[in-house]
């Protein structure tokens, strides 16, 4: 299932925050993300690795390299996932 991720730039210190929209909402509520932060882009993706890869492309950065080695989904759906990263399966949504 696709999730929505957002990239925000804090103009005060030029930092960039990239996370899923639920986490962004929490950060804003706690004042961890500046009220003056500017939305850079939104990405719909099945996994963190897919989202962060697209974010790197949009930012013009070197390609994102996932953490660890890919492994086959434990539900045997045929997909590869990164258990040392998000552990999210892009096909069946399981998390290991």
ABEGO torsion letter per residue (X at the ends): XBBBBBBBBBAAAGBBBBBBAAAAAAAAAAGABBAABBBABBBBBABAAAAAAAAAAAAGBBBBBBBEBBBBBAAGAGBBBBAABAGBBAAAGBBX
